Structure formats: C-alpha cells, structure tokens
C-alpha cells in the first residue's frame, strides 16, 4: 500500500525563538551600519535646503522646484495611516470552535491531513492510503490515492519520487486470507483546494496527530516529519 502525508505549511510566520531573535537583531544592525541614505532621507535634506533658500528673499530660485508635499508631510501622513491600521486576529473562528475539518485554523502551525478509514469493524483517522496496482510505480499510486481519497479539487506537490517512510501492520482477525499490509509513505505539500466531504478529513497539528494516530503508526510517521520548533 501507499500512504500520503499531506502537510500544510504555516500561512502566518511562527514567532521567533531566542536564537532567531538575536540573529535578526544582528542582521538589522549590520544592515543599518552598511546602508546608504534612503530616498526619503535625501528628500528630507533637499526640503531643508529649499526651506533655507525661501527664507532668503534675494536667492534666485525656481518656484516650480519647491515640493508642495514635503518629506515631513509624507512621514506624518504615513504615521497617521499606520496608527489606524489594525492587524487581523491570528486566532480564527475555527480555532475558537475547535473545528478540525478546515484549513482556516492554527495559522502559525504545520497541519497534517488525516482521513476516515474503515478496516473490518475498526474505524481510524489516518493518512490517505490505498493499494498498489500492478503496472504502477509507488509514486503513481500515491498520486492516485490523493485523487481518490481527497477528490480532484485538492492540489499537492510531491517532494520526491521515493518513499520517505514505512509502516506495516496486521489485519484484524475477521479479514480472511490476508495477514496484513506494508505501507510506503510519500510526503507532499498542500497547495490548494479542499478534501471531498466523503473523506471526513481533519487537519491536525503535530500534537493532535500524536494523540489521534495509533501509537506504532504515529512512531513511523514521526520519523520522517520535520520537527516543529513551536
């Protein structure tokens, strides 16, 4: 079988950790030390020269050369506009209601797609997976699994032609003739669209994933997922 780990990357930049903050401050300091004057700063200097020339009545100066809107006027207007600007709330309605079926949640976190699967009398929410068919490569099986389980509307980007993980399990006793399955995982980034309603899909954070997936299955998944530092 082939399983697909579809991950939505953060849509809002996660908060910086201590090392990242120090590095950011260092880059800002270096950039400031090496930077030239900006167009706005040069305009400020030009406005000061023009103001001095206007004070001197004997100075020969072209009135058309005097800017009607000075750099200070522009700066004051920009500061006023910034003061009235309000950032949108990072906590969405889906976060407040605990709706895990939508991508409009946990905007600063990685989210992984799990879909509803039934195996005998057992029902689980695991990653989309399906049987390999003769003549297919495992990558082709993975692409078909996404289409069959999530619908044609969802677009993803596979990051390799080779599997990134492996898991095997035994079937429940009521399934006769088959001992179990081997699952080869592929990793893909979510691009656009939404999963079909029949998939009963949920988008889970790393913490929710650990609590939702079966223990051994989750252990195999965690081996290829990049650690989230948040």
Helices and strands as residue ranges (DSSP letters): E 2-8, H 18-34, H 39-55, G 63-65, H 71-84, H 93-97, E 111-119, E 122-126, E 129-130, H 138-150, E 155-158, E 165-170, E 180-192, G 197-199, E 202-204, H 206-212, H 215-222
